[in-house]
Amino acid sequence: MPWLHGNPACHPDLLEFAAHFERLHILRNLADYDHEYSCTKSEASAVLGRARRAIEALASARKRCPEQLDILCIAALADDRGRRQISKR
């Protein structure tokens, strides 16, 4: 979402969570739908570490910037028109 890096910028914990979530989502799609994708034990361990960091960043964002987290959740569920409206704020 463009406003994640806007002015004023989102809280760093929320940015960290969003970055981890995006990467984990990409990796999940690879694992689920790319039948040629294979993952080594060390790669799987690294992904688990990323998931733990994402959970920690989410927990911190819940405490430190709950309003921004709410907006991100609403934006994720909104249609394109709704996202454009949120991005303007």
Disulfide bonds with the S-S distance in Angstrom:
none
